Amino acid sequence: MNLSSLVVDVRPESLASVQAEMAAWPGVEVQASSPQGKLVVTLETDSDYATTEIFSRINAIDGVMAVAMVYHRFEPEPEQEVLHDIDAT
């Protein structure tokens, strides 16, 4: 699982439409917004490719002026983790 946070700079008059469009996408959540057009957005995706695709989609929304990735972390899915026994002998 890829976890990312973005700051999205939006024209203030486009803020509502940009938020509504992103809210419809799975794995995308607007965490905070300001009337001046700044959004803090989190992404949860299953691959780096998917993260890049969503980043590009956000950047292409009418009214978006800039997108900056602030944080990115890869975490293994718990059900996919392999546990290793430690031999204490």
Beta strands, then each sheet from edge to edge (+ up, - down):
strand 1: 2-10
strand 2: 28-33
strand 3: 38-45
strand 4: 64-74
sheet 1: 2+ 3- 1+ 4-
end
